[in-house]
Amino acid sequence: MTEKLFSDIEYNYKTIEERISEAAVKSGRNREDITFLAATKTVDAEVINYAISLGLKYIGENKVQELLSKYDEYDLDNSSLQFIGHLQTNKVRQIVDKVDLIQSVDSVKLAKEISKQSAKNNLTSDILIEVNIGEEESKSGVKAEKLYELLDEIKNFENISVKGLMCIPPICDSPQKILKFFDKMNNIFIDIKGKNIDNISMDILSMGMSADYYEAIISGATMVRVGSSLFGAREYK
Ligand SMILES: *Cc1c(COP(=O)(O)O)cnc(C)c1O
């Protein structure tokens, strides 16, 4: 069983790598310009580490409890651990010293707490701002129209460093529809970059998942977050 799973993952990993390379070139960039992060929710540490042994360099969890339960087992000598899920303010202190990037900051309150807990640990945390690009009520993320206001309020927080933007667009039934959201994100990303705001850099545009990472790269993503296309359908325990 495990052998079959590992050989599937090896095949999937190669396939995703090839498609990322192809999309990078198609968008006028190189493979190295795109970060391939594996979304590892529900996946056992042993399986994650197998993907790391294939060359995977970035892993992302989206629940604090799950991250902590696997933390001692991840091969972090060979990979970078990030947080990609909705983060509650009261859980920040549990992960702030364990992750290299928090991708899901969408409020002043959360940014302030990350800065405060980072200061306690003598570190500066890299963060992305999550944008609710589809303006869906049910989703986290700051609305595009409130983005500049948020950046303005957090840019002087001492122990955080804004590195870019992240989004999870609405589920779309066609590539054309999803492209509209990705393009909108890329335009915002470029717009902010052009403003050269102090302490705000726009290096990372994190968008695209299993179904649409190719399209996301074409639209300017610098990081894709892929789960089920790599590990197979998720089994929630
Ligand atoms: C699960 C998850 C992904 C990956 O989803 P897949 O469709 O399985 O590739 C990407 N980003 C976030 C924030 C996730 O929670």
The ligand as a MOL file (V3000), in Angstrom:
LIG
                    3D

  0  0  0     0  0            999 V3000
M  V30 BEGIN CTAB
M  V30 COUNTS 15 15 0 0 0
M  V30 BEGIN ATOM
M  V30 1 C -5.5470 22.5520 0.9940 0
M  V30 2 C -5.0080 23.8550 0.5660 0
M  V30 3 C -4.3720 23.9990 -0.6760 0
M  V30 4 C -4.2130 22.8790 -1.6810 0
M  V30 5 O -5.4310 22.4040 -2.1470 0
M  V30 6 P -5.4760 21.2720 -3.3080 0
M  V30 7 O -6.6740 21.6170 -4.0810 0
M  V30 8 O -5.5630 19.9690 -2.6300 0
M  V30 9 O -4.2310 21.4120 -4.1060 0
M  V30 10 C -3.8510 25.2450 -0.9980 0
M  V30 11 N -3.9670 26.2930 -0.1620 0
M  V30 12 C -4.5670 26.1980 1.0300 0
M  V30 13 C -4.6440 27.3860 1.8980 0
M  V30 14 C -5.1020 24.9860 1.4400 0
M  V30 15 O -5.7130 24.8890 2.6230 0
M  V30 END ATOM
M  V30 BEGIN BOND
M  V30 1 1 1 2
M  V30 2 1 2 3
M  V30 3 2 2 14
M  V30 4 1 3 4
M  V30 5 2 3 10
M  V30 6 1 4 5
M  V30 7 1 5 6
M  V30 8 2 6 7
M  V30 9 1 6 8
M  V30 10 1 6 9
M  V30 11 1 10 11
M  V30 12 2 11 12
M  V30 13 1 12 13
M  V30 14 1 12 14
M  V30 15 1 14 15
M  V30 END BOND
M  V30 END CTAB
M  END
